[in-house]
Amino acid sequence: MVTAPTVVGVFALQGDFARHAAAWHSAGAQVREVRTRADFEGLDALSMPGGESTTMLRLLGVLGLRKELEQAIDTLPVFATCAGAILLGKGGEHLPAPPLGVLDVDVARNAYGRQVDSFEADLDCGVLGGPVRGVFIRAPRFTRLGPQVETIATHDGEPVGVRQGRLVALAFHPELTDDVRLFRWFLEQVVAPARATQGAAR
């Protein structure tokens, strides 16, 4: 039996979705850019890229896609970076609408500084068994982690990557390097088990 390729929907309203799409292709996934209600159909996972969280929330309201996004997140594995992590979490301040609040973390926007404070660093990434390069651009901070939230990457002992079940959120941008190991890990360790469970339930 031939297994169908994993289809990752890259939320493409705003932000660095093209770099996410390229990273997922390199990791072996089939990619669909998500901009309409119909684009959510048949996805195996959802990728929420960085960008501007206030703009993303406004566009969700203007385009009437918030309900579809919430329904997708209720069932799909989700990989979110930077602004995407802000949308998943709780406690985002100065936003035009409440964040989705599905990930039990509080997220402080731009907590690592402004654009001029952007930096790169080697991160301790337990799920990869060693370091991974992280690019931080106006990056958020995880200021509180709920009891079901696992830390998967740290910088100077501080969590910069977290997982809660099907939901993975990163403060940094893995798509801005040539290393796609985190994308492959997500496909193999988060998406594949979810697909197997859904297949068994049919």
DRENRO-518152 format. One line per field, with one value per residue (C-alpha): residue number from 0; residue in three letters; x, y, z. Coordinates in steps of 0.2 Angstrom, whole numbers. Example, Ala and Ser with C-alpha at 12.3 -4.5 7.8 and 13.67 -1.06 7.14 Angstrom:
<rs>
num 0;1
residuo ALA;SER
c1 62;68
c2 -22;-5
c3 39;36
</rs>
This chain:
<rs>
num 0;1;2;3;4;5;6;7;8;9;10;11;12;13;14;15;16;17;18;19;20;21;22;23;24;25;26;27;28;29;30;31;32;33;34;35;36;37;38;39;40;41;42;43;44;45;46;47;48;49;50;51;52;53;54;55;56;57;58;59;60;61;62;63;64;65;66;67;68;69;70;71;72;73;74;75;76;77;78;79;80;81;82;83;84;85;86;87;88;89;90;91;92;93;94;95;96;97;98;99;100;101;102;103;104;105;106;107;108;109;110;111;112;113;114;115;116;117;118;119;120;121;122;123;124;125;126;127;128;129;130;131;132;133;134;135;136;137;138;139;140;141;142;143;144;145;146;147;148;149;150;151;152;153;154;155;156;157;158;159;160;161;162;163;164;165;166;167;168;169;170;171;172;173;174;175;176;177;178;179;180;181;182;183;184;185;186;187;188;189;190;191;192;193;194;195;196;197;198;199;200;201
residuo MET;VAL;THR;ALA;PRO;THR;VAL;VAL;GLY;VAL;PHE;ALA;LEU;GLN;GLY;ASP;PHE;ALA;ARG;HIS;ALA;ALA;ALA;TRP;HIS;SER;ALA;GLY;ALA;GLN;VAL;ARG;GLU;VAL;ARG;THR;ARG;ALA;ASP;PHE;GLU;GLY;LEU;ASP;ALA;LEU;SER;MET;PRO;GLY;GLY;GLU;SER;THR;THR;MET;LEU;ARG;LEU;LEU;GLY;VAL;LEU;GLY;LEU;ARG;LYS;GLU;LEU;GLU;GLN;ALA;ILE;ASP;THR;LEU;PRO;VAL;PHE;ALA;THR;CYS;ALA;GLY;ALA;ILE;LEU;LEU;GLY;LYS;GLY;GLY;GLU;HIS;LEU;PRO;ALA;PRO;PRO;LEU;GLY;VAL;LEU;ASP;VAL;ASP;VAL;ALA;ARG;ASN;ALA;TYR;GLY;ARG;GLN;VAL;ASP;SER;PHE;GLU;ALA;ASP;LEU;ASP;CYS;GLY;VAL;LEU;GLY;GLY;PRO;VAL;ARG;GLY;VAL;PHE;ILE;ARG;ALA;PRO;ARG;PHE;THR;ARG;LEU;GLY;PRO;GLN;VAL;GLU;THR;ILE;ALA;THR;HIS;ASP;GLY;GLU;PRO;VAL;GLY;VAL;ARG;GLN;GLY;ARG;LEU;VAL;ALA;LEU;ALA;PHE;HIS;PRO;GLU;LEU;THR;ASP;ASP;VAL;ARG;LEU;PHE;ARG;TRP;PHE;LEU;GLU;GLN;VAL;VAL;ALA;PRO;ALA;ARG;ALA;THR;GLN;GLY;ALA;ALA;ARG
c1 0;7;5;-1;11;8;-1;4;-6;4;-7;-3;-12;3;21;35;24;35;50;39;32;50;56;41;45;63;57;47;29;16;12;-4;-5;-21;-30;-49;-61;-59;-40;-43;-50;-40;-25;-14;-6;-6;9;7;22;30;24;14;2;-9;-11;-15;-28;-36;-36;-44;-58;-60;-59;-71;-58;-56;-69;-62;-44;-51;-59;-43;-33;-45;-41;-24;-6;0;18;19;33;35;19;10;15;7;-9;-9;-5;-13;-10;-4;-5;-10;-19;-34;-43;-40;-27;-34;-29;-27;-9;-8;6;7;17;25;26;43;50;68;68;65;71;88;90;88;101;105;111;114;99;98;85;81;70;84;97;108;110;99;102;89;85;76;67;56;54;41;45;35;32;22;20;5;7;4;17;34;49;58;71;80;91;102;90;74;61;60;51;37;25;7;1;-2;3;21;26;43;49;62;62;69;64;77;91;95;92;75;77;63;51;56;54;37;31;38;34;18;10;13;6;-10;-13;-11;-24;-36;-34;-37;-53;-60
c2 0;17;31;47;62;73;89;104;120;135;150;163;179;188;185;174;160;157;152;140;132;130;122;110;105;102;91;80;87;92;111;121;139;143;159;153;142;129;128;120;104;89;95;84;98;117;129;146;157;173;190;203;196;212;211;193;195;209;199;184;196;205;189;179;165;165;151;140;142;138;122;117;120;109;94;96;96;114;121;140;152;169;178;161;157;173;169;151;157;167;184;193;212;226;215;220;204;190;177;160;154;135;134;135;148;167;175;193;201;208;203;201;218;228;224;231;218;203;189;171;159;140;133;117;106;90;83;84;78;93;111;119;137;149;166;178;193;204;188;184;176;162;170;156;138;127;110;101;111;103;113;107;121;133;148;152;141;150;141;146;131;122;108;104;88;92;110;116;134;142;160;159;156;139;142;155;142;128;115;107;94;102;102;83;80;88;77;61;63;74;73;54;48;59;52;35;38;46;31;18;28;27
c3 0;-5;8;0;3;18;13;24;22;24;30;17;21;26;32;26;20;4;15;25;9;2;19;19;1;6;21;9;11;-2;1;-2;2;12;8;7;16;2;5;22;14;14;24;35;45;46;46;53;48;55;50;59;72;72;53;53;66;56;40;48;53;37;26;38;40;59;62;48;56;73;66;57;73;83;73;64;69;69;67;71;71;78;74;72;90;96;87;95;113;126;134;118;122;111;98;88;93;105;100;97;114;110;116;135;135;138;124;125;108;102;118;111;104;88;70;74;89;77;80;77;90;92;102;113;104;114;101;88;100;98;93;80;73;77;68;80;71;83;92;105;122;131;148;155;151;156;164;148;138;134;130;115;112;123;122;137;147;141;131;113;106;114;111;117;109;91;93;91;92;90;94;81;62;56;39;37;37;26;41;39;53;63;49;46;65;65;50;57;76;76;59;55;72;69;52;58;72;60;47;61;66;49
</rs>
